[in-house]
Amino acid sequence: MDFVEILGYIATAFVAGSFLLKDILKLRIANTIGCMIFVVYGFLIHSYPVIGLNAFLAVVNTYYIISLLKNSKKA
């Protein structure tokens, strides 16, 4: 098993594991970390669909993380 394959498994663990979390903020943070690792993985394996999907999901998650943090400060 090489470094790139291990990186793919780590990304998978973050994304899959994020769905086990009950706190939506923690879920989105863990999912974003997994997505960002998948973007790196996608570059390493030269897979534009992996890069594109996970970059998009990281941006969406980041938007919602910021929104959740702003709303928690108002309350």
Secondary structure, 3 states (H helix, E strand, C coil): CCHHHHHHHHHHHHHHHHCCCCCHHHHHHHHHHHHHHHHHHHHHHCCHHHHHHHHHHHHHHHHHHHHHHHHHHHC
